[in-house]
Amino acid sequence: MIKFFVFFIFLSHVSDFVCAMDFERAPLVVGDSIKFSSKVLNEDRRLNIYLPESYQRSSKRNYPVIYLLDGAISEDFVHIAGVLQFGSFSWVNMVPESILVGVVNVDRKRDFTFPSTKSLDKKEFPSSGGSSKFIEFLGRELQPLIESNYRVNGESTLIGQSLGGLVATEILFKHSALFDNYIIISPSLWWSGELLMTDSAEECCDDKLIYIGVGREGEVMERLARTLFNKLDNEKNKTEVHFGYFKQLDHGDTLHLAVYDAFEKLFSAKSAREK
């Protein structure tokens, strides 16, 4: 009992010392959070934007842009910004310093899906079917907004996972010019009875860098991810496509390591092309 009392007195003195220390508190800022009104979607949208450390110092330097779907603070923005920052350290040099634009969701089931022919899809996702408007929003409003307000160099990458991987694949097949590089993780290609997989990929993807990744996610998800890779990995176009399988991970946690792997493979491939 006496030992406990002495220990308590010691902790009280330590606490008083710590509380008495002078310190200065300031916000930790890694970029911007902006809100704007979308005429295409008829709603307000928010973006989280990570700026590389050199952005403020190098006023004449322009940067690639990486667009991240599911880009809220409570979704994937923070941990993907961390991967990007680490990968762009000079002693790592895996990916060029880039601007990261996290697209915050309003209704991902609406924005990331095209109209399904399956009644079960419509029942479980009643707001679904709005991907065409969302894709128009990306091309007509989001990209011009970033390009007119930040120093960009014209190169863009899209990251999408799950339903975000579905809409990223739709963009790749039907509007591939919107982005130069595509990172598609655990895509929900089962949507509408795998309908998107019937589209031709022969002419969509020339000169693109593409990464497909999936974890141990069951027969359907794994089969469709591999099928997408095989569909793109052919000699009929100039596409450079990579595949990653993460047997130790599942649908919920594949994205982080897969994006790291994608950065390593895509941008080293790009460097090799440019030499």
N, C-alpha and C positions, 0 to 999 in steps of 0.2 A: 504493500500500500504506500509506504514511504517512497519507494523507487518510482512508483507511478506519479506521485505528487511532484517529486523533483523533476521528472520528465515533462510534466504538464507546465511547470513554471518555466522550463527551458524553451518549450514551444511557444509559450506566451511572449517571451522576450524576443525570440526570432521573428514572430509575427509582428510585434511592435516595430522591430528594426526594418522589416520589409515595407511595412506601411509608411514608415517615415522617410523612405528613400525618395529622392526626387527623380521623376521620369517624365518624358515627353511622349504624348500619344498623337499619332497622325494616321489618317486613312491609308490603307494599302491599296494602291491603284495599279491595275495591270492593263487598263484600256478604257473603253467606253461602254455604256449601256444606253442605247438610244431607242426612242419610241417614235413611230411615224404612222400616218394614216395611209392604208392601202386602198386605192380606188378599185383595183382589180378584185380584191377579196371583200371590199366594203367593210373593213374593220381596222382597228388599230393593231399594229404588230410591233414587237420588241426584238432587238438584236443585242447580243452581248459580243463585244469586240475586244480581242486580245491584240495588243500591239507589241512587237518585239522591243527589247530594251534599247536597241540602237535607233528606234524610230524618231525619237525626239532629238537625238544628237546629230543625225545625218539627214538634214533637211532636203538634200538633193537626191536621196536614194529612194528607189521605188521597190515594192515588195510583191511577191506572189500572194494570192489570197486563197485560203482554204475555207470553204463553206461547210459548216457542220449542222446537219439536221438533228433534232432533239437537242438544241443548243442552250437550254435554260441552265441557270446555276444549279438547280436541283436535278438536272438531267446529266448531260455529258460534257458540258462546257469546261468545267474546272479541270477535270482529269485529262482531257484531250489537250487543253492549253499547256498542262504540265509536260505531257509527252512532246509536244511541239517545242517548248522551251528547252527541254533537255536535249532533244535531238539536234537543235540548232546551236548548242554550245560549240565554241570553236575547237575544243578538244575532243568533241564527239563528231561533229560535222556530218551528221547523217541526213539532215534535211535543211534546206536554206531557211534563213530567218523569214518568217511569213506572218501575214495578218490572218488571224482566225476570226471568222464571223459565225457566231452561234445563233441559229434561227430558233427563237423561242416558240413553242407550240401554242396554238389556240385550240385546235382540234386535229390531232395527228391522224385519227382514223378517217376523217374527211379528206385532209390534204394529201395523204400518202397513198390513197387507193383510187383506182379507176372504177367505173361502174361494173359491178359483178353480175354475172349471169346466174349465179347460184343463190337460191332463196335463203339458205342457211347463212351465207355471208351477209346478206341484207338484214336478216333478223338480228344477228349478233353485232353488226356494225351499222346501225340505222342511219347514221350521218354520212356514210361512206360515199365515194364516187366523185370527189372533187379534185382529183389530181391535175386535171387539165388546167383549172384555174390557178392552182398552186404553182404549176410549172410556168404559166404565163406571168405570175407574180415574181418568180425568181428572175426571169429574163427581162421583163419590162420595167420592173420597179426596184427590186433588191440589188441586182448587179449594177445598174446605173447609179443608184444611191451611193454604193460603196466606191465606185470608180470616180465619182465626182467629188467626194469628200475625203478620200484617203489616197495616199501616194501608192499606186499599184502599177505593176509592170506588165499586166495583160495576161499573166498565167493564172489559171484557176483550177482548184481541185474541189470535188464534192465528196463528202463522207456521209453515208447513210447506213443505218443498221435496222434490222427487222423490217417493219413497215417502211421505215426510211430507206432500207435497202431495196424494197420493192419499187418505190418511186424513183430511186436513183437508177435502177435498171430500166425503168420506163423512159427516163430522160436519155439514158445512153442509147437505147434502141431508136427513139423517135425524135430526140432533140439533142443529139450528141454534141453539136457545136457549142452548146451552152458552157461546157467545161472541157478542160484539156485532160484532166486526170480524174479517175473515178476509184473510190475506195468503197466497196460494197460488202458489208459484213452481215452474215446470217439473214440473207434476204427472204422475205415472206412470199416466195414465188408460188406458193400453194394457192394464192388468192385467185378466185374465179376459176377454180379447176385447172390451175397452172396455165391459164390462157396466154399470159405474156410470153411464155416459153415457146409458143408457136410462131412468134414473130421472127423474121429473118434478121440475122446479125451480120450478114456478109458485107453490107455497104455502110453500116452505121458508124464504124469505129476506127477508120483509118487514122493512123498517127496518134492514137490515144494510148495512155498508160493506164492500165486497169489492174486492180487487185481485188480478188474474191477471197473472203475468209469465212470460216464456219467452225463451230465447236462440236462437241459431242451432243447433238441436238435431236437425235432421232432420225429414223430412216428417211423421212420425207424431206426435212430441212437439209440434211447432208447430201442426199441424192440430187436435189435441185441446185444446190450450190455448185456441186461438181459438174452437173449438166451445163450450167451457165458458163463455167470455166471452159469446158470442152467446146461449147458453142462459139466462144470467142477466140479460142486458141486454135486457129486454123491458118492455112496458107493463102486464103483468098483475100486477106486484108493485111495492113501493116500494123495491126494492133500488137502491143506488147502486153501480155496478160500474165499475172502471177496468182498462185493459189496458196492459201495457208489453211492447214487443218490443226485444230487445237484440241486434242483428245482429252486433255485434263480440264477443259473448261466447258461451260454450257451456254445456253442462250443468254443468260443474264450477265455473264462476265467475260465474254469473248472479245468484246470491242476494244478494250484497252490494249491488250497484247497484240491483237490483230492490227490495230492502227500503227503501233510501234513497228511491227514487221513490214507493214505496207510502206511506211516512210523509208525504211531501210532499203527495201527492194525497188520501189518505184524511183526514188530520187538518185540512187546509185546507178540505176538503169539510165536515167536521164543524163547523168554526168557522163556515162560511157558513150551515149549517143552523140554528145556535143564535142567529144574529143576527136 
